[in-house]
Amino acid sequence: MSFTEQEKEILNRQLPAWVEASKVRSSYGKTASYIPELAKAPQNALGIHLIDTTGNTISSGDCSLSFTMQSISKVFTLILALMDNGEKAVFEKVGMEPTGDNFNSMLKLELVRPGIPFNPLINAGAIAISSLIHGQNAAEKTSRILSFFQSLAGNDTLTYDMEVYRSESDTANLNRSMAYLLKDNGVLEGQVEEVLDVYFHHCSIQVNCSDLARMALVLANNGIDPITGASLIPRRYVQIAKTFMVTCGMYNASGEFAIQVGLPAKSGVSGGILTMVPGRFGIGVIGPALNTKGNSIAGVHLLETLSREMDWSLF
Ligand code: DON
């Protein structure tokens, strides 16, 4: 369904002011620095792009900024792993519950038996998912992921930011220790370093807000790209992905986000947020300064404003 005339009128008139008001929040956050390359992002940037199912777009702010998908990629590797292996095999390796812990916590891998990650959107779960992607070797798995993402974004120029890839790979002591623990718990298939290489590659796929919005639009439209008519994801897997986005997509801030925004969403430490109004729009946001939970501080504020003003909460 397209933007209504009233929505168009309000968004064209108000969105730039909402972006400016949310941008001010950036000074209360910080760009991620545990991946050193991410600290170089412009701290005060904020941009948003929306696309409806007939291809109308509205954007505002710093939309031309490129950034890496980071954890946003986990939604789509989960979907590809489901398409490769089916539900049963995937959920033998990862659970379906929120953790209430940080995205990079490994606490519950030892605390709760069996030692499988609680869900596919925390780092431990996403690393387990990377090991389920089909392919002869890391290069083939990585390239299958990139092609899948290109088809979802309708953009065959999507590629990796190799600076960010190297920066993460060189400093990923925590993810590495987690992956070895998962291997010992019998969760990871294949060689640990190969799995991590696939994971670091998909986290470093470079996008802008319009790529995110287009990928979100496919989810909003139950797996069919409304622009081309191509059927890209089985509906059941979209349903699983969207449910995880509601319960775990913003990590240990998912409950608050559900109350304040009420839309399925996934954040990344680059400051990106992918969200959607199901059946209607795909939305991509970038704001590199993060809050203490690892979500874009200005981006979350902007989505809270939009959802409240436009009455877009699903609940
Ligand atoms: O593994 C990591 O730590 C990053 N590649 C991704 C983490 C992330 O984006 C968490 N999101 N807020």
Boltz pocket constraint, residues with backbone or C-beta under 6 A from the ligand:
constraints:
  - pocket:
      binder: B
      contacts: [[A, 69], [A, 70], [A, 71], [A, 72], [A, 103], [A, 104], [A, 123], [A, 168], [A, 175], [A, 199], [A, 203], [A, 267], [A, 268], [A, 269], [A, 270], [A, 293], [A, 294], [A, 295]]
      max_distance: 6.0
